[in-house]
Amino acid sequence: DFGFAPPEGMSDADLARAKTELFRAAIAGAGVARADEGGRPSEHALAIEPQSPGLAERIWWGSGTRETAVWVGQQGMHLMSSTLLLEDTSVSFDELQAEQIALFRQAWAEAGHPRTPRVSVSRSVIPITSDLDRQLFGHDSGKDQVGYLDGGIARFGRTYTGEPDVIAAELAQDVAVAAADTLLLTVPNQLGVDYNARLLETIARDVAPAIGWSPASSDAATPGAGAAET
């Protein structure tokens, strides 16, 4: 919670949304801080400087449920959906995530936002091309997992592990990857730069072209992740 505790009667989600509303007002130019005028607070709130034109249209929100995805669409923020969903309907992870994406886009359209909504999804992709890869990741089940998190049922997306051509064929059947604009690849960064550079090179060379991806940098990319436009 980064040191913030919601007041009585407010949930963590409520607090996060309230802080987000304040942040979005600030980057849009609203006054957010009172100046000190001779020891007295000013009547006028100061805006943050410098302003970044268009920043308000480039904000992404990480959503873990279909309900929050609808809220994100209504707010006009872009959607990030990871390898974890904080709900389960007994369908596969990619099907549930694809439903989340569809609800987001529907909410965006109904809200009348003039811009084009963007969606990113994350996947763990580990090509097996060496004995070390096989030793570290060759025993992965390749299946979704369901468990309890924060007091509720959650569904964790599978890890795509195997020969590059097998991974490419399986990812081509992932309906959420097909529905998204950007794919973020999570990598085992604890294994170091050299290992992950080789892993990403294998994906870019042997997996991405097989299913029509164009590896690209993205403003949705985060440290520790690779990005590909779908």
Residue pairs with C-beta under 8 A, 6 or more apart in sequence:
1 12
4 15
4 19
6 12
6 14
6 15
10 18
13 68
17 71
20 61
22 32
24 56
24 59
25 32
26 32
26 47
26 48
27 48
27 51
27 52
27 55
27 56
27 59
28 56
29 47
29 51
30 45
30 47
31 44
31 45
31 46
31 47
32 45
32 46
32 47
32 48
33 45
33 46
34 41
34 42
34 44
34 45
34 46
35 41
35 42
35 44
35 46
36 42
57 76
57 115
58 78
58 219
59 77
59 78
60 77
60 78
60 79
60 80
60 118
60 120
60 220
61 68
61 72
61 75
61 77
61 78
61 79
61 80
62 80
62 81
62 82
63 69
63 71
63 72
63 79
63 80
63 81
63 100
63 104
64 81
64 82
64 84
64 85
64 86
64 87
65 85
65 86
65 87
65 100
66 87
66 96
66 99
66 100
66 103
69 79
69 81
69 100
69 101
69 103
69 104
69 107
70 103
70 104
70 106
70 107
71 107
72 78
72 79
72 104
72 107
73 79
73 103
73 104
73 105
73 106
73 107
73 108
73 109
73 110
73 111
73 117
74 107
74 108
74 110
74 111
75 111
76 108
76 111
76 113
76 115
78 117
78 118
78 119
78 120
78 220
79 100
79 101
79 104
79 117
79 118
79 119
79 120
80 119
80 120
80 122
80 184
80 220
81 97
81 100
81 101
81 119
81 120
81 121
81 122
81 176
81 180
82 121
82 122
82 184
83 93
83 122
83 123
83 124
83 156
83 157
83 186
84 149
84 154
84 155
84 156
84 157
85 93
85 96
85 97
85 100
85 154
85 155
85 157
86 149
86 150
86 152
86 154
87 96
87 152
87 153
87 154
87 155
88 96
88 146
88 153
88 154
88 155
89 96
91 99
92 144
93 144
93 155
93 156
93 157
93 158
93 176
94 157
94 174
94 175
94 176
94 177
95 175
95 176
96 155
97 121
97 157
97 176
98 175
98 176
98 178
98 179
100 176
101 119
101 121
101 176
101 179
101 180
102 179
104 117
104 119
105 117
105 119
108 117
118 181
118 182
118 220
119 179
119 180
119 181
119 182
120 180
120 181
120 182
120 183
120 184
120 218
120 220
120 227
121 176
121 177
121 180
121 182
121 183
121 184
122 157
122 183
122 184
122 185
122 186
122 225
123 157
123 160
123 171
123 174
123 177
123 183
123 184
123 185
123 186
124 157
124 158
124 159
124 160
124 185
124 186
125 159
125 160
125 167
125 171
125 185
125 203
125 207
126 133
126 137
126 140
126 159
126 160
126 161
126 188
126 199
127 133
127 162
127 163
127 164
127 167
127 199
127 202
127 203
127 206
127 207
128 134
128 137
128 138
128 161
128 162
128 163
129 163
129 164
129 202
136 188
136 191
137 159
137 161
138 161
140 159
140 161
141 158
142 158
142 159
142 160
142 161
142 162
143 158
144 155
144 156
144 157
144 158
145 155
145 156
145 158
146 153
146 154
146 155
146 156
147 153
147 154
147 156
148 154
160 167
160 170
160 171
161 167
162 170
164 202
164 203
164 206
164 207
164 210
165 206
165 210
167 207
168 206
168 207
168 210
168 211
169 210
171 177
171 207
171 211
172 178
172 210
172 211
177 183
177 230
178 230
180 230
181 229
181 230
182 218
182 220
182 227
182 228
182 229
182 230
183 213
183 227
183 228
183 229
183 230
184 218
184 220
184 221
184 222
184 225
184 226
184 227
185 200
185 203
185 225
185 226
185 227
185 228
186 224
186 225
187 196
187 199
187 200
187 224
187 225
187 226
188 195
188 196
188 199
189 196
189 224
200 226
203 215
203 226
203 228
204 215
204 228
207 213
208 214
208 215
208 228
212 230
213 228
213 229
213 230
214 228
214 229
215 226
215 227
215 228
215 229
216 227
216 228
216 229
217 227
218 227
218 229
220 227
221 227
